[in-house]
Amino acid sequence: MKFSVYNTMSRKKEEIVPLKEGEIKLYTCGLTVYNYAHIGNLRTYIFEDALKKSMEYVGFKVKHVMNITDVGHLESDSDTGEDKMSKGAMREKKTVWEIARFYEEAFLKDFQLLNIVRPTVVCRATEHIQDMIKFIQILEEKGYTYIANGNVYFSIEKYPDYTKLANLSIDELEAGSRVEVDPFKKNPLDFVLWFTNSKFTNQIMQWESPWGKGFPGWHIECSAMSTKYLGERIDIHCGGVDHIPVHHTNEIAQSESALGHKWVNYWMHGEFLVMNNEKMSKSTGDFLTVSRLVEQGYSPLDYRYFCLQSRYRKQLVFSFESLTEAQKSLKKLKSRIKNIAEGHQIDETLDKGKLQVYRDKFIAQISDDLNIPNAFTVLSEVIKAKELNNTEKLYLIKDFDKVFSLNLAEEEALNENSNIDEQHIESLILERNKARAEKNWARADEIRNMLLESNIELVDTKEGTTWKVK
């Protein structure tokens, strides 16, 4: 079971040597549940899902743990800004507990829509406060902490390898994190393990602790919960590239200081989804969700397919035009598979030797730092292969879809829109666009209404016109 990944820590591709033969301990950073997950967030979870399924495909048993941050995450990763949970509660005039459960449920619903398998363990920060307190106490006993203004800080000066993951100097880390001045920190990059003197009046989410009533810092939850469910050593830890300079750097510092040894063997980070040359962010209040894509006429699996066409370590530029192209490409792919499914004969046999040739090609790609785009090339080879009968092709398509998770060969998916003449619809859209350009509004409306009578609804966006079945 050879499987290579790019390790952020070493800055090179490495073959995975699991802590226990045949098994992988995987930890991934979950969502802070104060708002919906945007499609940039979800690109990371699609990458992590493809990683897990690829490793299972080659034969590993994967134990996957993901946290849900429902407390303790300030707007800045560096202990500044507003409390995200309280901000969400004020925005919607609900309690923080209502906000947390609502957006957690919405987040996991997005998982279902995108065919992302639920992790083995999904753990809420609020249900592991005592685990965090114990972890902080270990750090305190070992001399890695100090108390200032009632808060417990981790001192990065006590951990000499603090800069190793980001591969930046202390000065570069300070500049990159845009740290606001905290007069109580000995070093601007020190971080809070436990808040007792919160700057927020009437902080609702608070717990008793040895240092006083308060709440945990954001970074400590991942260290406490990962060790609880995966033990003191982890094979792979994943997240977005934005986690490298602060969150994951702080996780490593506190974890290895408490444990006294290396904590994670392989660090994997997914790149940004960018739109208008900027990464997608919730701070502007204008961000895209799966439900908004559906409203625009796309399937959640159109977006999954769009993401899987790009390597996870490469920035992915999003536009509705590119998503429409992905949607069309996926429809064509399913149409070809439908023809194969309809053409297979009951008496056709499976040649295991032939099947293994293509499975080996597929494995070579997914095992090469998760080269999913090249894995689709192998799928295309299968569809075109003259030496394979339709039954063998269908077997391999279903087999590869264990990783792709695009419902490629499901009967319901294959029959979807089977009686729709897409070329005719596209030609009518072109005619309507011409009519609109010529200000022939009567003809444009006539075409729209004609399509509506066939249960085809047009969706006009600034990127162009798309259509969906009503």
N, C-alpha and C positions, 0 to 999 in steps of 0.2 A: 504493500500500500504506500507507494511513493506519492507525496503531495508537497509541492513547493509553494511558498508564499513570500511576498516581499515584507521583510521585517523592518518596521520603522526604526527600531532601536539600532540595528546594525547597518541600515541603509543598503541592504542587499537582499537578493532572493535566497531563501534557505529551504532545504528540505526539512519537513517537520519530523521531529523525533518525539513522539508523545511520552508523557511522564509514565503512563501505563500502556503497554502494548495494545494496540487495537482500539484505544479509547481516547477521546478528546474532551478536555474541560474547556468550555467556551463561555466567556463573559462578554456581554454587550451592554453599553450604556443605553438605558431607556429614556422615555420622554419626561420632561417636566410638565405635569398635567394641569396647566393653567389656561390652555387654549388648544385649539385643534392642531394636529400635526400638519405642517405644510409639506408640499411635495418634495422640497429639498430634504427635509427630515427623512421622509419616506424612501428617498433614494438610498440612504444609508441602510435602512432596514431591509430593503430589497437585496442589496449587496450581501448583507450578513445572512439573509435567508438562503441565497444562492450558495454562499460558502458552506453553510451547514449541510444543505442538501447534496452538494458536490462531495463533501467528505463522507457523508453517509453512502453515497453512490459507490465510492471506491472501497467501502467496507468498514469505515470507522464507526464506532458507536459514540455519539456526541451527546454530552450533557450540557445543555445550554441554559444559562441563568441571565435574566435581564431585570434590572431594577425599574421601579416606577418612582420618580421623584415627586412626592406630594408634600414636601416640606423643605425649608432650608435653602432654597436656591434663589439668591439675589440676582438682579438683572445683569450685573457684571460677575464674571467668574472669579473676580478678585475681591469679593466681599464688599462691593459697593452697589449703589442703586437701590431700587425698591424690591421688596419681597414679591416674587412672581405670583405666588399663590394668593397673597392678599390683594395684589393688583387685579387679578382675575375676579376675585370676589367683589371688589368695589365696582369693577366694570359692569358686572351683571347683577349686582345687588342680591347675591347669594352668600351662603356661608362658605368658608374655605373647604369644608368637608364635602359640600354639595358640588363645588367646582371640581375638586379632585376626582370624585367618583364619576361625574358626568364626562369629563374629558379623558379619563382612563378608559371608560367604556367606548367612547368614540374612537380612541386610538386603536384599541384592539379590534374594533369593527373594521377599521381601515386595513388591519392585518388580514382579516377574512376576505375583504374585497380584492386585495392584491395577491391572494393565495400565499401569504406569508404564514408559515406554520408557527403556532404559538410556542414560545420557549418552554423547555422542560420545567423551569421554575420562573414565575413572575412575582417579584417580591416588592412590596410597598415599603418605602422608607419609614412611614409612620408606625409600621408594625414591627420595626427593628431598632427602636430607640435604645433599648437596653444593650443590644449588641454594640451599638456605636459608643455608648458610655464606657463599656468594658474595654473597647479598643483604645479609646482616649486615655483611660486609666493606665493601660500598658505603656503607652507613649510617655505619659507623665512619670511613671515609675522609672523609665529608662532615661529620663532627663532631656527629652526632645521638646518639651513644652514650656511655656511661661504664661502667667496670667497678667493681663493688663486691662484696666477699666472693666474688670469683672468678666472678661472674655478669655477663653483658653486659646492660645495661639500655638502653631507649630513653628519652630525656629529652623529655617532652612540652613542656617550656618552649621547646624549639628549633623547635616546630611551632605557630605562633600560631593556626591554624584548628582546633585539636584538638576543639573543642566543636561544630563546625558540623553534623554529622549528627544528633546527639542533640538539638541546639538547647537545651542546658542549660548553666548556668554550671559552672565547675570545682567549686565547692562542692556544687552539685546532683548532679554526676556522682559525687563522692566519697560523698555520702550515699546515693545510689541504688545504688551498687555494693557497699556494705557492706564496704569495703576493710579488711582486717586490717592492723595496723601492721607494716610491714617496715622495720626501722631502717636498712637499707642503701639504701633508695630516697631520692633527693633530693626527690621529690614522690610522695605516696601513689598517684598515678595513673600514674606511670612503670611500664613493664612489661618483663618479661624476654624477651630475644631468644634467649639461650643460657644454659642452666644448666651450670655445672661443679661448683659446690658444692651438690649436692642434699642436702636434709634427709633423704632416704630412703637408708638404708643398703643396700648391695648392689644399687643400681639396675642392672637388667639391660640395659635398652635404652640404650646409650651409644655414642658415636662420637668419634673423634679430631677435634679442631678447632684452629684457631690460638689459642684461648683455653684449651685443655685438654680433656680427655675429658669428655663430657657429652651433653646432649640439647637439642633446640630448644624454645623456648616455643611455645605453641599458635598464636598469631596469625600468626607469620612464615610458616607453611606455606602459607596461602592466597595471600599476596602472591607468594611464590616460585613456586608451581605455576601460578597464574593467568597470570603474565607469561611463564612458560615455554611454555604451550600457546596463549595468546590474544594475547600481545604486550603492549606497554606501555600500551595503552588498551583498555578494555572497554565494551561498550554497556550491558549490564545485569548487576547483581549482586543475587542474591536470598538470603533467609534468613528466619528467624523474628524477630519483634519483639524477643525477648530478646537478639538479637545487636547491637541498635542501640547501647546505651550503652557497651559495652566492646569486644566482639570486632570489630565492623565499624568502630567509631571508631578502634581501634588499627590495623586493617588500612589504613585511609585514611592515618593519620599516617605509618606506616612506608613505605607504597608511594609516596605523593606526595613524601615526603622523599628517597627513593632515586631516583625517576624524574625529579623536578624539574618535574612538570606534573600536571594533573588526570588521575586514574586511571580512574574510572568515571563514565559519564554519567547513568545512571538506577539508583537504588536502590529495590528492591521488597521489602516485608516482609509475611509472612503472620501473622495474629493467632493467639492461643492457642486451643486446644481446652480448654474448662474443664469440670470435673466437681466437683460439690459446692462450687461457687463458687471453686474453686482450679484453677490450671493443672495439667495432668498432668505429673508429675515422677517420675524414677526414684529420687529420694533416699529416698522412703518405702519402696521395695521392693515396693509394691503398685501395679502399673500394668497397663494393658490392652494386649495385643498382637493382631495379626491372628489368630494361631493361637487365642487365647482367644475371640475373636469367633466363629471357626469352630466351636469346641467348644460355643458357646452356640446354634448353629444358623443362623448368618448366613454369607452369602457375602462374600468380600473386596470384591466389587463392590457389595454393599449399602452397605458403608462408603464406598466411593468416591462412590457416588450421594448418600449422606447429606452428605458434604463439599461436593459440587458444588452442592447446593441453597442454599448460603450464600456470600456474597461473601467473598473471601479476606482482606479488611481488617477483617472483623467477627468479634468473638469468637463461637465456636460452642459452645453448651452441649450436652454429650453426656449422654445417658441411654439405657438399653436400651429404654425406651418410645419415644423418638424414633427410635432406630435401627430398631425394629420397624415404625414407621410408614413409614420410608423403604423398608424391605424390601417392605412391602405395596404401596407406590406403584410401586416398580420392577417388581414382578410384574404389576401391572395394566397398566403401560406396555408390557411385553413381550407381554402377552396381546393387547393391541390391535394391536401390530405383527404378531403371529402371524396375526391375522385378515386384515390387509392382505396379508401374504406369501401366504397361501393363496388370496386373492381376486384376485390379479393375473393378467391374461391374457397369453399369449405374443404376441398380435398388438397389444397396447397399445403406443403410440409415446410417445416423450419429446418434450415441447415445451420446447425450451431456453429460450425466453422466460419461460415460467411458472416453470421451475426457478430461473432467475437472480433472479427477484423474491424468492423465499424465501431464496436464498443470500445476497443482498444484505442482507436483514433479519438473517440469522444473523451475517454479518460485522460489521454495525453494532453488535451486542451484544458479541461477543467482542473487538472492537477498542476497546470503551469500557471501558478498565481491567478487562478480563476479566470482563464481566458474564455469567457462565455461567448464573445462575438465569433471566435474561431470555432466554438462548439456548434454554433448555428450553421457554419460552413459545412461541418460534418453532416448535420441534419439535411442540408441541401444536397449533399452527395448521395445520401441514402434515398431521397425522393427521386433523384435522377438515375440511380444505379440500374443498369440493364440486367445485371446478374442476379438481382434480388426480385423475388416475386412479391406481389402486393401484401401477402400475409406477413412475410419477413419485414417488409418496409413498415407495416403498421405496428409490428412488435417493437421495432427499434424506435419509432416515433413515440410510442407510449413510454418506452424505457427512458429515452432522453428527457421526456417531459416530467420525469421525477425531479429533475433539476430546474428545467425552464418554468414549470408550473403555470402553463398558459392554456390548459384545457385543450390541447391541440387535437386530441382524438376523441373527445367526448361527443357522443351522438347529438346531444342538445346543442353544443357549440357548433358542430358541423352543419346542423340543419338551420341554424340561425341565419335569417335573411336569404335562404337558399332560393327563394322565388323572386328575388329582387334583381332587377337589371341595373347594375351599378353604372355601366357605361351610359345608359339612357339618362340616368339621374344626373351624372356629371355633365352630359351634353346640355341638359335643360338648365343646369346652374350656369354654364357658360353663356347660354342664350339670355338668361335672366340678367347676368352681369352686364352684357352688352346693352340690353334694354335699359337698365338703370343708368349706364353711362350716357345713353342717348336721351335720358329723361323720359323714356317711354314707360311711365309708371303703371299704366293699365296693363301692358303686356307682362311686366315684372310681377304684378300682383296675380295675374292670370296663371303664370307658371307656378307661383307659390301655392295657390289654391288647388291647382291641378295635382300637385305632389301631395298636398294635404289629404286629398280625397283617396290617395293611395297609401295613406298612413305614413308619409314621409314628411318630416318637419325640417325646414331649413333653419340654420343657426348662423346669423351674421355676426362676425367679429372683425376687429380692425386688421386681423391677419388674413381674412377672406371668409368665404361661405362654406360651411360644412353641413352635413345632414345626419339625421338619426331617425330610427323607426319609432313611431309614437307608441 
